[in-house]
Amino acid sequence: MISAMIKKIPLPTGVTVGFSVPIRLRVKLRILKLTRINKKIVRKISYEEPTLAINHAIPTRIAVINLSDLNGINRQEGLADWIEAVGSLHKQTNFDIIEQTGLSSFENYILNNIIDLPQVIESNGAFYINGGGKHRLTIAKCCHVSQANVVISVAL
């Protein structure tokens, strides 16, 4: 619908407006080099979707966390596991970066980036994606990246 509306707008010669085409889960898994065996391993990693509220009395902090302590996404999306979480990702940017520069560049970025950090919420020693960074952290978790630099809020 939006695409049809934009086509009606007269644009200067050579100017185009494009949309990211959703990529299939199979293609995402290929880019992430998740073979059938690795996919089975990732499916067994603990995944939860709690509904946690932030304790605003405790200030947020920036820290490097072990992604082995990342247990899911803090919102009810109805996903069963991390593979389904990858399938739900709609931004192609991170997949393009990995495909063009490799997983090690992505791993370096997720650990050393200090701008626009992913947000997590901590509850009982576990972390859950909480807002910005869902794509980056989900991909990192599935690719067995060990650590990420994040903004941490504490749950009530």
Salt bridges, closest charged atoms under 4 A:
GLU77 OE2 - ARG75 NH1 2.93
GLU77 OE1 - LYS134 NZ 3.05
ASP81 OD2 - ARG43 NH1 2.62
GLU99 OE2 - ARG30 NH1 3.58
ASP116 OD2 - ARG136 NH2 3.68
GLU122 OE1 - ARG61 NH2 3.07
